[in-house]
């Protein structure tokens, strides 16, 4: 690409913040504008279901960069503003204000949106994506009563833990035989279910949800094949869909849903248009080891935000780091690195009973992923093992 003078970033999350910071650190002195539809500085979302939700962090702790940084680095922030159209021929972005921005390079970091299931009453349930969503959940938790959560994935279980810690009754409904069974394997998934059960969460598996009961537009329960569970709060957490509408309307290539969906980008995070890039939750990028991959996690937003900035500046970058995520639920803290598959073998080192152990996922003798549970400062060692062949007998808890 020729030299760029004008960069527009559409999206207000962690990938946006890391991209603009890296652009300035790498010496880009041109026009730099961030367009975010939320009325906040770009912020990180993991605390919304963890530390922010339980009151350990404030709203001011969420943005990685404060307003002074944007002012000092001549970055224009257009918060509370939505990008409504992209014209790749004219290289312009039209805004909800009616204004038009010209760009030499455009970065789409539009993130993902909670999936709303095709069920009666689903629009009346609560979902989690924004600070305001987390605030509403926090308020509902403080009111007491009973919460029913539809979905037993990472977000659903984190919300269940936060709700129980707030002192309310919690039921989790999961369609699969075991929450996260395909991700963790049966033994580790059972450990997580037992953790929640010990802490008073009613985890129900193999449940078919038929609809959300409502009264006066408010969710009052969940209708299942076995009857209705009344609730003061109904939260649906059944995954997220990449926010690709803007990119689709602009004619950019979109990855098929069975491949993870999202905006298709190469290993340099370039879209099908050479002047448009994508990163973070919305990007389906070509990983050097794993192939096309879309990852909805905190670390990936940081890493891709930095990498895409360098790519826009003409530097050679590759999407070659291992996916990473973490969770905190009750006294269960873990870090996971790599990309396991449902058919992988699972090897556990350490003690499930003590709550301190390391899990390895293997395809043959190749480590595909690793997870450290309540054993800290070992994730870098796990990262080094991912993708390598090992002697299973020599695997340890890394202590």
N, C-alpha and C positions, 0 to 999 in steps of 0.2 A: 504494500500500500504506500501511496505517496505520503509526504509529510502531512500531519493532521494539525489543524488549528482549533477546531471546535469539536468538543466531545459532549454528548448528551447521554445521561444515564437515567433510565426509566425504572424506578423501583426504589423502595426505601428501607431495605433490610441490611443484613450484615454484609452481603456480597457487594452492595453499593458502597458502603462505607469503606471497605477494604480496597475496592477498586480506585476510588478517588484519592484515598490516602497514598496508595502506591503510585498512581500517576504523578502526583506532586513530588513524592520522594525520588522518583526516577527522572525528574527534571522536566516534566511537561509543564509548559508555561502558558498554554493557550486557554481559550474559553472552556469552562467546565461547569456544567449545569446538571443538577439532580432533580428529577421530577418524582415526587412521592404522593400518592393519593391520601395517605394518612396524615393527620395534622401533627406529626412528630418528627424529630430528628431520626435519621436511619437508626434502627435499633435491632438488638438480637432477641430472638423469640424463645429459645429453650427455657429461660427462667419463667415464662408465662405459665408453664405447667409444673414448675418446681419452686425455686426460691422466691420468685415474685408472688406467686399464688399463695404461698404460706407465710408471706410477710417478712421474709428474711432479706429481700431486696426492695428498693423503692423504684419508682418510675425513672428517677434520675440516674439510676445505676445501669439502665438498659442500653443507652447509646454508647458505642465505643468511642465516639468523637463528640465533643461538645460544640455548642454554637460558636464559641471563640475560635476553635480550630478551623471551621469552615470560613469564618470571617478573615482570619489571619492568612489563609491559603487561597483566598479569592475564588471560593467555590459558591456558586449561586444555588441556593436551596429553594425549590418551589414546592413546599409542603401543602397538603390539602388540595393538591392539583392532580388531575388525571390526564394521562396521555390517551387521547381518543383515536388517533390514527397516525400511521407511519406511511409516508410516500417514499419508497426506496429510490424511485427515479429522480425525484427532486431533492432527495435527502433532507426531508423535513419531518418534524413531529408536530402534530396539531394537539393543542391542549384544551381542557374543558373550559378554560377561560376565554377561548377563541383565539389566543395567541398562537404563533407558529415559531418553532425553533429550527434553525438550520444546523446540520451536523456534517462533519467529515467522517466521524466514527460514532456509531450508536451502540450503546450497551443495554440490553434488555435483561433486567434482573427482577422480573415481575413476580417471582416466587410461586407459591401454590395456594390453593384454596381448599377448605374442608369439603370433602365429598358429602353431598346431601343425598341420602338414599331415596329411591323411588318408592316411598311408603306414604300412606295417608298420615297427615299430621306432622310430617318430618320438618316442615318449615317452622313449627312451633318449638322445636327442641333447641337446646343451647349447643353451640359449637365453639371451638377455640382456635383463633388465629391471631387476634390483635390484642393490644393492651386493654382495650375496652371490653373485649370478651372475657379476659382474665379478671378484670375488675367486677364484671357482673357475676362471674362464678364465685369470686371471693365473697361478695355480698350475699349470694344465695347460701353459701356454706355457713356464714355467720348467723343466718336465720334459723338454722337447724332443720330437723325433719329428715326426710329420706330422699336419697339420690339414686337414680337408676342410670347406669352408663351402658350405652349400646356400643360394643366394641372392646375387645381385650388386647389391643396392640399396645405399643409403648405409651402413646398419649393417654389411652384409656386407663391403663394401670397407674400411670403417674397421677392422673386426676383422682383415681380411686384412693390412692395413698394420701393425697392432699385433703380430700374430703373426710377421710377417717381421722386424720390428724386434727381436723377442725371439729370433730366430735359428732358428725352426723352418720346416720345409717347409710350403707352403700351396698348396692347390688350391681355386679358386672355381668352383662349378658354377652356371651361369645358364641358365634355360630359354629366354629370349628371344635373338634374334640378337645383341644387344649389351647389356651391363649399362647401365641407365639411358638407353637409346636414346630411349625415349618422352619422357624428361624433358629430356635435354640436346641431342638431335639427334645424328646419326651422327658428325659430325666431332669434336665435343667429347667424346662418349662414347668414341670411338676413342682420343683423346688420353689419357683416364683409364685405359683398358685398357693402352695402351702404357706408361704410368707404372708400373702394377703389374707388367707383364711385365719392364720394365727392372730392377725391384727384386726379381725372382725369384719372383713369384707366377704360378702356372700357372692362367690364366683360360680356362675352357672354356665355350663358348656353345652354344645350341641343344641343351642336355642335358636328357633326360627322366630324372628320378630316380624309381626304382620302389620304393625302400625303404631303410631303415637297417639294416645288418647288426649283430647283437648277439651277445654271449656273456656269460652270467652277468649279464644286465641292463645290460651296458655296451656302448656303441656301438663297433663295431670297423671300420666301413667304410660306404660308400655304394654301393648297387646301382643301376646305371644301365642303360639299354638296351644299352650297349656293354660291360657287365661290371661288376665290383666294384672300387672303389678302396679299398684298405685304409687305415685311419687310426687314430692314437692318440687323436684328438679329432675329433668331428663336431659342428659348430655349424650350427643352422638359423636363418636370418634371412630369412624370406619375408614380412615385414610384421607389422603389429600390428592387433589388433581392439579397438575401444573397449569398456571394461568397463561394460556397460550393465545387467547382471543386476539390480542393486538397483533401478535406475530402472524397468526393465520390470515387475518384480514390484509396484512401487508404482503402476503404471498410467500412467506418464508417456509422452508421445509419443516414439517412437524413429524416427529418419530411416531410410529404406530403405538397404540396403547399397550398391545401385548409385549412391546419392547420397552415399556416404561413411560411412553408418551414424552411430552416436552418438546422444546425447540431443538431440532437436530443441529449439532455443531461438531466440528472436527476436534482433533486433539489439541488444537491451538485455540479452541473456543470460538471459532468463526462459524457463522451461519451460512446458509446457501447464498446469501448476499455478502460480498467481500467487505462491505462497509458496516456490516451489522454483526454484533457479537452477543453472546448470551452466557450467563453464568448462574450458579446457585441452583435452587430447587427447580427452576424452570428448564434448565439446560440438560439435554441428553447428549453427553459428550463421549468421544471415543477414547477410552482408557487404553493405555499402551499394553496392559496385560489382560484386562477383562473385556475389552471391546466396548460397544455402546453401553452407556451406563448413566442412569439418572439417580442422584443421591439427594435425599431431603434431610441433611444433617448440618449442624452448626459448623463443624470443621471444614466440610466441603465448601460451604459458602465463603469462609475465610480464604481457603487455599485458592479456589477458583477466582475469587475477587482479585487477589493479588496477581494470579497468573494472567487473567484476561487483560489487566492493565498493561502488563509487559508485552503481551501479544499485540495489543493495539499500537504500541510504540515500535513495533517491528522487531522485538527481541524474540529469540527462539525459545519457546516454552512447550512443554508436553504435559499432558494429564497422566501422571505416573505415580501419584501417591495413593496409598491404601485408604479406602473409606474408613472413617472412624466415627463412633458416637458414644455417648455415655448416658446413664440414667441414675437417678436417686429415688428410691422408694423405701420408706420406713428405714430400716438399718441396712438395706441392700444398696450398695454403691458399686457401679461397675463401669469399665471401659471396654469397648469392643473395637477390634481393628480387623480389616480384611472383608471378605465376601464369601460366607459359607453358603452351601446349598442344602436343600432338604435331604438329598441322598448321601451327604457326607457322613463319615464316621465321627463320633464324638468321644473324645478322651478327656477325663477329668483328673486333675492333680490337686491335692489338698483335701480338705474336709468339708463336705456339704453341711455336716452337723455343726461345725464351728462357724460356718458362714464365710470362710476365707478359702478361696480356691481359684484355680485357673482352668479354663476350658479351651480345648483345641478342637478345631474342625479339620478333618483330613479327607482328601480325595486320593486314595491309595496311600502313598507315603508323603504326599505334598500337603503342607499346611495351607488351608484356604482362609482361615480366620482364627482369631484367638480372643479370649475375654478374661480379664482379671476382675475378680469379685472381692472387694474389701482387702485386696493386696495392692499396695500403691507403689508408684515409681518403677513399674515393670513393663508398662505398655510399650515403651520403645524397644525392649527386648522382644516382645511379641511381634511388633511390626517387622523386626529383622527376620523373624522366622517365616512370616507369611510369604507364600510363593516358593519356599525352599523345600527340599526333601529332607526328611528326618528319620531317625530310628525311634519308633514310638516308645520303646523301652527306656529311652534316655530323656523323655519329656518330664519336666518337673513343674512344681508350683512357682519356680523362679525365685524362691525365697533365699 
